[in-house]
Amino acid sequence: MAYPNGYFEHRTVQGDRWDLLAYRYYGDASRMSVILDANRSLFLDPIRMPPLILPSGLTLIIPVLDDDAQEATDLPPWKRAGVTS
């Protein structure tokens, strides 16, 4: 998978969770799906969910988000298409 804005590598430590990593790197815990999607290959079993608490020693990819795209998704849907108030 290509990351047009690049990515960071994060080595997990005891107690790391997807939501905490999203908050640490993006300032928003709800963006954990970005990190989950980038690291789906680490958890190949399609039936099982990835663990909520990550094991120590994993190297995760943390995609760098485009600031403009990040801000646009923070807006409510009725303000996203360039509508100004």
Biopython code that builds the backbone (N, CA, C, O; Angstrom):
import numpy as np
from Bio.PDB.StructureBuilder import StructureBuilder

atoms = [
    (1, "MET", "N", (0.844, -1.175, 0.000)),
    (1, "MET", "CA", (0.000, 0.000, 0.000)),
    (1, "MET", "C", (0.895, 1.247, 0.000)),
    (1, "MET", "O", (1.865, 1.319, 0.754)),
    (2, "ALA", "N", (0.573, 2.195, -0.824)),
    (2, "ALA", "CA", (1.355, 3.433, -0.919)),
    (2, "ALA", "C", (0.753, 4.501, -0.005)),
    (2, "ALA", "O", (-0.466, 4.603, 0.135)),
    (3, "TYR", "N", (1.606, 5.269, 0.594)),
    (3, "TYR", "CA", (1.181, 6.365, 1.462)),
    (3, "TYR", "C", (1.750, 7.646, 0.873)),
    (3, "TYR", "O", (2.932, 7.935, 1.059)),
    (4, "PRO", "N", (0.924, 8.426, 0.161)),
    (4, "PRO", "CA", (1.424, 9.598, -0.565)),
    (4, "PRO", "C", (2.103, 10.631, 0.329)),
    (4, "PRO", "O", (2.991, 11.351, -0.126)),
    (5, "ASN", "N", (1.698, 10.711, 1.587)),
    (5, "ASN", "CA", (2.298, 11.678, 2.502)),
    (5, "ASN", "C", (3.349, 11.047, 3.406)),
    (5, "ASN", "O", (3.874, 11.700, 4.308)),
    (6, "GLY", "N", (3.657, 9.769, 3.159)),
    (6, "GLY", "CA", (4.640, 9.075, 3.975)),
    (6, "GLY", "C", (4.007, 8.415, 5.192)),
    (6, "GLY", "O", (2.787, 8.407, 5.354)),
    (7, "TYR", "N", (4.859, 7.866, 6.033)),
    (7, "TYR", "CA", (4.374, 7.211, 7.245)),
    (7, "TYR", "C", (5.479, 7.185, 8.296)),
    (7, "TYR", "O", (6.662, 7.353, 8.000)),
    (8, "PHE", "N", (5.041, 6.968, 9.536)),
    (8, "PHE", "CA", (5.945, 6.747, 10.653)),
    (8, "PHE", "C", (5.920, 5.266, 10.972)),
    (8, "PHE", "O", (4.955, 4.572, 10.649)),
    (9, "GLU", "N", (6.969, 4.783, 11.600)),
    (9, "GLU", "CA", (6.947, 3.439, 12.156)),
    (9, "GLU", "C", (6.888, 3.577, 13.669)),
    (9, "GLU", "O", (7.610, 4.377, 14.264)),
    (10, "HIS", "N", (6.020, 2.788, 14.276)),
    (10, "HIS", "CA", (5.868, 2.811, 15.729)),
    (10, "HIS", "C", (6.086, 1.405, 16.254)),
    (10, "HIS", "O", (5.445, 0.461, 15.793)),
    (11, "ARG", "N", (6.975, 1.263, 17.203)),
    (11, "ARG", "CA", (7.226, -0.037, 17.851)),
    (11, "ARG", "C", (6.374, -0.083, 19.112)),
    (11, "ARG", "O", (6.515, 0.764, 19.994)),
    (12, "THR", "N", (5.491, -1.074, 19.195)),
    (12, "THR", "CA", (4.555, -1.132, 20.314)),
    (12, "THR", "C", (5.256, -1.499, 21.619)),
    (12, "THR", "O", (6.247, -2.228, 21.646)),
    (13, "VAL", "N", (4.700, -0.964, 22.686)),
    (13, "VAL", "CA", (5.140, -1.286, 24.044)),
    (13, "VAL", "C", (3.921, -1.774, 24.815)),
    (13, "VAL", "O", (2.787, -1.630, 24.357)),
    (14, "GLN", "N", (4.158, -2.345, 25.971)),
    (14, "GLN", "CA", (3.068, -2.875, 26.779)),
    (14, "GLN", "C", (2.019, -1.791, 27.037)),
    (14, "GLN", "O", (2.346, -0.677, 27.446)),
    (15, "GLY", "N", (0.763, -2.135, 26.792)),
    (15, "GLY", "CA", (-0.339, -1.215, 27.046)),
    (15, "GLY", "C", (-0.765, -0.381, 25.848)),
    (15, "GLY", "O", (-1.761, 0.337, 25.936)),
    (16, "ASP", "N", (-0.045, -0.448, 24.732)),
    (16, "ASP", "CA", (-0.456, 0.304, 23.539)),
    (16, "ASP", "C", (-1.809, -0.200, 23.053)),
    (16, "ASP", "O", (-2.072, -1.402, 23.023)),
    (17, "ARG", "N", (-2.661, 0.753, 22.672)),
    (17, "ARG", "CA", (-3.976, 0.445, 22.099)),
    (17, "ARG", "C", (-4.141, 1.277, 20.838)),
    (17, "ARG", "O", (-3.511, 2.323, 20.681)),
    (18, "TRP", "N", (-5.000, 0.797, 19.939)),
    (18, "TRP", "CA", (-5.241, 1.496, 18.670)),
    (18, "TRP", "C", (-5.709, 2.929, 18.907)),
    (18, "TRP", "O", (-5.216, 3.860, 18.269)),
    (19, "ASP", "N", (-6.657, 3.105, 19.821)),
    (19, "ASP", "CA", (-7.210, 4.438, 20.056)),
    (19, "ASP", "C", (-6.180, 5.384, 20.671)),
    (19, "ASP", "O", (-6.155, 6.571, 20.345)),
    (20, "LEU", "N", (-5.338, 4.866, 21.551)),
    (20, "LEU", "CA", (-4.308, 5.713, 22.156)),
    (20, "LEU", "C", (-3.256, 6.141, 21.136)),
    (20, "LEU", "O", (-2.757, 7.266, 21.178)),
    (21, "LEU", "N", (-2.928, 5.234, 20.222)),
    (21, "LEU", "CA", (-1.977, 5.592, 19.164)),
    (21, "LEU", "C", (-2.569, 6.645, 18.233)),
    (21, "LEU", "O", (-1.877, 7.577, 17.823)),
    (22, "ALA", "N", (-3.855, 6.496, 17.900)),
    (22, "ALA", "CA", (-4.512, 7.493, 17.044)),
    (22, "ALA", "C", (-4.518, 8.857, 17.727)),
    (22, "ALA", "O", (-4.291, 9.879, 17.081)),
    (23, "TYR", "N", (-4.775, 8.872, 19.014)),
    (23, "TYR", "CA", (-4.764, 10.138, 19.741)),
    (23, "TYR", "C", (-3.350, 10.727, 19.779)),
    (23, "TYR", "O", (-3.164, 11.934, 19.622)),
    (24, "ARG", "N", (-2.377, 9.872, 19.986)),
    (24, "ARG", "CA", (-0.983, 10.331, 20.060)),
    (24, "ARG", "C", (-0.508, 10.939, 18.742)),
    (24, "ARG", "O", (0.123, 11.996, 18.735)),
    (25, "TYR", "N", (-0.810, 10.270, 17.625)),
    (25, "TYR", "CA", (-0.294, 10.720, 16.332)),
    (25, "TYR", "C", (-1.212, 11.705, 15.614)),
    (25, "TYR", "O", (-0.735, 12.558, 14.867)),
    (26, "TYR", "N", (-2.529, 11.599, 15.832)),
    (26, "TYR", "CA", (-3.474, 12.439, 15.089)),
    (26, "TYR", "C", (-4.249, 13.411, 15.971)),
    (26, "TYR", "O", (-4.935, 14.299, 15.465)),
    (27, "GLY", "N", (-4.144, 13.245, 17.286)),
    (27, "GLY", "CA", (-4.908, 14.102, 18.181)),
    (27, "GLY", "C", (-6.376, 13.745, 18.234)),
    (27, "GLY", "O", (-7.185, 14.534, 18.724)),
    (28, "ASP", "N", (-6.741, 12.562, 17.735)),
    (28, "ASP", "CA", (-8.143, 12.151, 17.664)),
    (28, "ASP", "C", (-8.223, 10.625, 17.724)),
    (28, "ASP", "O", (-7.836, 9.939, 16.779)),
    (29, "ALA", "N", (-8.724, 10.106, 18.832)),
    (29, "ALA", "CA", (-8.809, 8.653, 19.023)),
    (29, "ALA", "C", (-9.719, 7.984, 18.003)),
    (29, "ALA", "O", (-9.555, 6.799, 17.714)),
    (30, "SER", "N", (-10.675, 8.725, 17.455)),
    (30, "SER", "CA", (-11.607, 8.119, 16.493)),
    (30, "SER", "C", (-10.939, 7.814, 15.148)),
    (30, "SER", "O", (-11.550, 7.162, 14.302)),
    (31, "ARG", "N", (-9.730, 8.258, 14.938)),
    (31, "ARG", "CA", (-9.001, 7.973, 13.694)),
    (31, "ARG", "C", (-8.210, 6.662, 13.761)),
    (31, "ARG", "O", (-7.339, 6.412, 12.927)),
    (32, "MET", "N", (-8.520, 5.836, 14.753)),
    (32, "MET", "CA", (-7.791, 4.574, 14.888)),
    (32, "MET", "C", (-7.998, 3.660, 13.689)),
    (32, "MET", "O", (-7.161, 2.796, 13.428)),
    (33, "SER", "N", (-9.092, 3.830, 12.953)),
    (33, "SER", "CA", (-9.334, 2.993, 11.770)),
    (33, "SER", "C", (-8.265, 3.217, 10.697)),
    (33, "SER", "O", (-7.969, 2.303, 9.928)),
    (34, "VAL", "N", (-7.689, 4.407, 10.633)),
    (34, "VAL", "CA", (-6.613, 4.687, 9.670)),
    (34, "VAL", "C", (-5.413, 3.790, 9.980)),
    (34, "VAL", "O", (-4.811, 3.205, 9.079)),
    (35, "ILE", "N", (-5.079, 3.693, 11.255)),
    (35, "ILE", "CA", (-3.940, 2.870, 11.673)),
    (35, "ILE", "C", (-4.272, 1.390, 11.518)),
    (35, "ILE", "O", (-3.433, 0.608, 11.072)),
    (36, "LEU", "N", (-5.491, 1.004, 11.885)),
    (36, "LEU", "CA", (-5.917, -0.394, 11.717)),
    (36, "LEU", "C", (-5.828, -0.817, 10.258)),
    (36, "LEU", "O", (-5.291, -1.882, 9.952)),
    (37, "ASP", "N", (-6.346, 0.000, 9.363)),
    (37, "ASP", "CA", (-6.329, -0.338, 7.932)),
    (37, "ASP", "C", (-4.900, -0.475, 7.401)),
    (37, "ASP", "O", (-4.620, -1.354, 6.586)),
    (38, "ALA", "N", (-4.011, 0.384, 7.860)),
    (38, "ALA", "CA", (-2.624, 0.347, 7.388)),
    (38, "ALA", "C", (-1.874, -0.889, 7.880)),
    (38, "ALA", "O", (-0.860, -1.278, 7.302)),
    (39, "ASN", "N", (-2.376, -1.499, 8.943)),
    (39, "ASN", "CA", (-1.680, -2.637, 9.547)),
    (39, "ASN", "C", (-2.488, -3.922, 9.501)),
    (39, "ASN", "O", (-2.214, -4.859, 10.251)),
    (40, "ARG", "N", (-3.474, -3.968, 8.631)),
    (40, "ARG", "CA", (-4.350, -5.138, 8.511)),
    (40, "ARG", "C", (-3.551, -6.407, 8.217)),
    (40, "ARG", "O", (-3.947, -7.489, 8.650)),
    (41, "SER", "N", (-2.456, -6.299, 7.505)),
    (41, "SER", "CA", (-1.668, -7.481, 7.133)),
    (41, "SER", "C", (-1.040, -8.177, 8.345)),
    (41, "SER", "O", (-0.640, -9.338, 8.247)),
    (42, "LEU", "N", (-0.949, -7.493, 9.468)),
    (42, "LEU", "CA", (-0.404, -8.121, 10.674)),
    (42, "LEU", "C", (-1.380, -9.113, 11.292)),
    (42, "LEU", "O", (-0.987, -9.994, 12.056)),
    (43, "PHE", "N", (-2.650, -8.961, 10.954)),
    (43, "PHE", "CA", (-3.697, -9.797, 11.536)),
    (43, "PHE", "C", (-4.486, -10.403, 10.390)),
    (43, "PHE", "O", (-5.526, -9.876, 9.994)),
    (44, "LEU", "N", (-3.989, -11.511, 9.858)),
    (44, "LEU", "CA", (-4.507, -12.082, 8.617)),
    (44, "LEU", "C", (-5.790, -12.887, 8.778)),
    (44, "LEU", "O", (-6.484, -13.109, 7.786)),
    (45, "ASP", "N", (-6.130, -13.328, 9.967)),
    (45, "ASP", "CA", (-7.333, -14.125, 10.162)),
    (45, "ASP", "C", (-8.557, -13.222, 9.991)),
    (45, "ASP", "O", (-8.797, -12.353, 10.830)),
    (46, "PRO", "N", (-9.346, -13.414, 8.904)),
    (46, "PRO", "CA", (-10.469, -12.515, 8.633)),
    (46, "PRO", "C", (-11.614, -12.652, 9.633)),
    (46, "PRO", "O", (-12.453, -11.756, 9.736)),
    (47, "ILE", "N", (-11.659, -13.748, 10.359)),
    (47, "ILE", "CA", (-12.757, -13.973, 11.304)),
    (47, "ILE", "C", (-12.489, -13.268, 12.631)),
    (47, "ILE", "O", (-13.414, -12.759, 13.263)),
    (48, "ARG", "N", (-11.252, -13.239, 13.044)),
    (48, "ARG", "CA", (-10.910, -12.649, 14.337)),
    (48, "ARG", "C", (-10.633, -11.158, 14.202)),
    (48, "ARG", "O", (-10.048, -10.699, 13.221)),
    (49, "MET", "N", (-11.061, -10.431, 15.195)),
    (49, "MET", "CA", (-10.772, -8.999, 15.258)),
    (49, "MET", "C", (-9.332, -8.801, 15.737)),
    (49, "MET", "O", (-8.829, -9.611, 16.515)),
    (50, "PRO", "N", (-8.668, -7.747, 15.287)),
    (50, "PRO", "CA", (-7.344, -7.446, 15.845)),
    (50, "PRO", "C", (-7.480, -7.188, 17.352)),
    (50, "PRO", "O", (-8.527, -6.723, 17.801)),
    (51, "PRO", "N", (-6.458, -7.478, 18.118)),
    (51, "PRO", "CA", (-6.556, -7.276, 19.572)),
    (51, "PRO", "C", (-6.719, -5.794, 19.911)),
    (51, "PRO", "O", (-6.174, -4.927, 19.229)),
    (52, "LEU", "N", (-7.474, -5.517, 20.970)),
    (52, "LEU", "CA", (-7.645, -4.129, 21.402)),
    (52, "LEU", "C", (-6.367, -3.592, 22.038)),
    (52, "LEU", "O", (-5.980, -2.445, 21.814)),
    (53, "ILE", "N", (-5.718, -4.446, 22.838)),
    (53, "ILE", "CA", (-4.437, -4.087, 23.435)),
    (53, "ILE", "C", (-3.359, -4.813, 22.640)),
    (53, "ILE", "O", (-3.373, -6.040, 22.533)),
    (54, "LEU", "N", (-2.442, -4.057, 22.094)),
    (54, "LEU", "CA", (-1.432, -4.616, 21.192)),
    (54, "LEU", "C", (-0.300, -5.294, 21.956)),
    (54, "LEU", "O", (0.101, -4.832, 23.024)),
    (55, "PRO", "N", (0.211, -6.388, 21.407)),
    (55, "PRO", "CA", (1.369, -7.015, 22.039)),
    (55, "PRO", "C", (2.616, -6.143, 21.858)),
    (55, "PRO", "O", (2.732, -5.400, 20.883)),
    (56, "SER", "N", (3.520, -6.243, 22.789)),
    (56, "SER", "CA", (4.785, -5.493, 22.707)),
    (56, "SER", "C", (5.625, -6.000, 21.545)),
    (56, "SER", "O", (5.604, -7.187, 21.218)),
    (57, "GLY", "N", (6.360, -5.092, 20.931)),
    (57, "GLY", "CA", (7.335, -5.473, 19.922)),
    (57, "GLY", "C", (6.857, -5.470, 18.482)),
    (57, "GLY", "O", (7.640, -5.779, 17.584)),
    (58, "LEU", "N", (5.590, -5.129, 18.228)),
    (58, "LEU", "CA", (5.118, -5.025, 16.844)),
    (58, "LEU", "C", (5.618, -3.715, 16.242)),
    (58, "LEU", "O", (5.722, -2.707, 16.939)),
    (59, "THR", "N", (5.923, -3.732, 14.964)),
    (59, "THR", "CA", (6.241, -2.497, 14.252)),
    (59, "THR", "C", (5.031, -2.138, 13.408)),
    (59, "THR", "O", (4.683, -2.852, 12.468)),
    (60, "LEU", "N", (4.393, -1.024, 13.751)),
    (60, "LEU", "CA", (3.188, -0.570, 13.057)),
    (60, "LEU", "C", (3.519, 0.561, 12.099)),
    (60, "LEU", "O", (4.462, 1.322, 12.312)),
    (61, "ILE", "N", (2.733, 0.655, 11.050)),
    (61, "ILE", "CA", (2.807, 1.771, 10.111)),
    (61, "ILE", "C", (1.758, 2.793, 10.535)),
    (61, "ILE", "O", (0.586, 2.457, 10.707)),
    (62, "ILE", "N", (2.181, 4.026, 10.700)),
    (62, "ILE", "CA", (1.281, 5.124, 11.053)),
    (62, "ILE", "C", (1.293, 6.097, 9.877)),
    (62, "ILE", "O", (2.218, 6.900, 9.758)),
    (63, "PRO", "N", (0.274, 6.042, 8.997)),
    (63, "PRO", "CA", (0.260, 6.933, 7.833)),
    (63, "PRO", "C", (0.198, 8.411, 8.244)),
    (63, "PRO", "O", (-0.484, 8.774, 9.203)),
    (64, "VAL", "N", (0.911, 9.240, 7.511)),
    (64, "VAL", "CA", (0.823, 10.685, 7.702)),
    (64, "VAL", "C", (-0.409, 11.144, 6.939)),
    (64, "VAL", "O", (-0.553, 10.867, 5.748)),
    (65, "LEU", "N", (-1.292, 11.847, 7.629)),
    (65, "LEU", "CA", (-2.522, 12.323, 6.999)),
    (65, "LEU", "C", (-2.314, 13.702, 6.401)),
    (65, "LEU", "O", (-1.566, 14.522, 6.933)),
    (66, "ASP", "N", (-2.984, 13.941, 5.291)),
    (66, "ASP", "CA", (-3.005, 15.251, 4.654)),
    (66, "ASP", "C", (-3.804, 16.186, 5.559)),
    (66, "ASP", "O", (-4.942, 15.872, 5.908)),
    (67, "ASP", "N", (-3.234, 17.324, 5.945)),
    (67, "ASP", "CA", (-3.909, 18.246, 6.856)),
    (67, "ASP", "C", (-5.259, 18.697, 6.326)),
    (67, "ASP", "O", (-6.218, 18.797, 7.091)),
    (68, "ASP", "N", (-5.353, 18.974, 5.013)),
    (68, "ASP", "CA", (-6.619, 19.426, 4.440)),
    (68, "ASP", "C", (-7.683, 18.347, 4.555)),
    (68, "ASP", "O", (-8.820, 18.636, 4.929)),
    (69, "ALA", "N", (-7.329, 17.115, 4.239)),
    (69, "ALA", "CA", (-8.291, 16.014, 4.326)),
    (69, "ALA", "C", (-8.691, 15.781, 5.768)),
    (69, "ALA", "O", (-9.847, 15.472, 6.055)),
    (70, "GLN", "N", (-7.747, 15.928, 6.670)),
    (70, "GLN", "CA", (-8.020, 15.714, 8.079)),
    (70, "GLN", "C", (-9.022, 16.749, 8.579)),
    (70, "GLN", "O", (-9.963, 16.401, 9.292)),
    (71, "GLU", "N", (-8.833, 18.005, 8.218)),
    (71, "GLU", "CA", (-9.740, 19.049, 8.660)),
    (71, "GLU", "C", (-11.118, 18.892, 8.041)),
    (71, "GLU", "O", (-12.120, 19.138, 8.713)),
    (72, "ALA", "N", (-11.197, 18.493, 6.785)),
    (72, "ALA", "CA", (-12.487, 18.354, 6.112)),
    (72, "ALA", "C", (-13.341, 17.282, 6.762)),
    (72, "ALA", "O", (-14.558, 17.439, 6.859)),
    (73, "THR", "N", (-12.727, 16.197, 7.209)),
    (73, "THR", "CA", (-13.519, 15.132, 7.818)),
    (73, "THR", "C", (-13.951, 15.496, 9.226)),
    (73, "THR", "O", (-14.835, 14.842, 9.779)),
    (74, "ASP", "N", (-13.358, 16.515, 9.821)),
    (74, "ASP", "CA", (-13.781, 16.962, 11.139)),
    (74, "ASP", "C", (-15.059, 17.794, 11.065)),
    (74, "ASP", "O", (-15.733, 17.995, 12.076)),
    (75, "LEU", "N", (-15.386, 18.272, 9.881)),
    (75, "LEU", "CA", (-16.579, 19.090, 9.710)),
    (75, "LEU", "C", (-17.824, 18.224, 9.610)),
    (75, "LEU", "O", (-17.745, 17.076, 9.171)),
    (76, "PRO", "N", (-18.973, 18.758, 10.012)),
    (76, "PRO", "CA", (-20.211, 18.015, 9.791)),
    (76, "PRO", "C", (-20.465, 17.887, 8.289)),
    (76, "PRO", "O", (-19.991, 18.723, 7.520)),
    (77, "PRO", "N", (-21.199, 16.867, 7.854)),
    (77, "PRO", "CA", (-21.382, 16.610, 6.419)),
    (77, "PRO", "C", (-21.895, 17.805, 5.619)),
    (77, "PRO", "O", (-21.496, 17.987, 4.469)),
    (78, "TRP", "N", (-22.755, 18.607, 6.194)),
    (78, "TRP", "CA", (-23.332, 19.720, 5.443)),
    (78, "TRP", "C", (-22.339, 20.859, 5.216)),
    (78, "TRP", "O", (-22.645, 21.796, 4.478)),
    (79, "LYS", "N", (-21.160, 20.802, 5.833)),
    (79, "LYS", "CA", (-20.156, 21.844, 5.620)),
    (79, "LYS", "C", (-18.931, 21.342, 4.857)),
    (79, "LYS", "O", (-17.981, 22.101, 4.667)),
    (80, "ARG", "N", (-18.927, 20.088, 4.416)),
    (80, "ARG", "CA", (-17.730, 19.502, 3.812)),
    (80, "ARG", "C", (-17.495, 19.891, 2.363)),
    (80, "ARG", "O", (-16.335, 19.930, 1.954)),
    (81, "ALA", "N", (-18.470, 20.171, 1.586)),
    (81, "ALA", "CA", (-18.307, 20.369, 0.141)),
    (81, "ALA", "C", (-17.960, 21.809, -0.204)),
    (81, "ALA", "O", (-18.442, 22.329, -1.210)),
    (82, "GLY", "N", (-17.145, 22.459, 0.595)),
    (82, "GLY", "CA", (-16.719, 23.815, 0.293)),
    (82, "GLY", "C", (-17.754, 24.869, 0.633)),
    (82, "GLY", "O", (-17.621, 26.021, 0.222)),
    (83, "VAL", "N", (-18.777, 24.494, 1.372)),
    (83, "VAL", "CA", (-19.806, 25.446, 1.771)),
    (83, "VAL", "C", (-19.253, 26.296, 2.897)),
    (83, "VAL", "O", (-18.718, 25.766, 3.871)),
    (84, "THR", "N", (-19.375, 27.598, 2.776)),
    (84, "THR", "CA", (-18.911, 28.490, 3.838)),
    (84, "THR", "C", (-20.110, 29.129, 4.497)),
    (84, "THR", "O", (-21.169, 29.281, 3.888)),
    (85, "SER", "N", (-19.931, 29.497, 5.738)),
    (85, "SER", "CA", (-21.054, 30.128, 6.443)),
    (85, "SER", "C", (-20.853, 31.609, 6.587)),
    (85, "SER", "O", (-21.703, 32.295, 7.155)),
]
sb = StructureBuilder()
sb.init_structure("model")
sb.init_model(0)
sb.init_chain("A")
sb.init_seg("    ")
for serial, (resi, resn, name, xyz) in enumerate(atoms, 1):
    if name == "N":
        sb.init_residue(resn, " ", resi, " ")
    sb.init_atom(name, np.array(xyz, "f"), 0.0, 1.0, " ", f" {name:<3s}", serial, name[0])
structure = sb.get_structure()
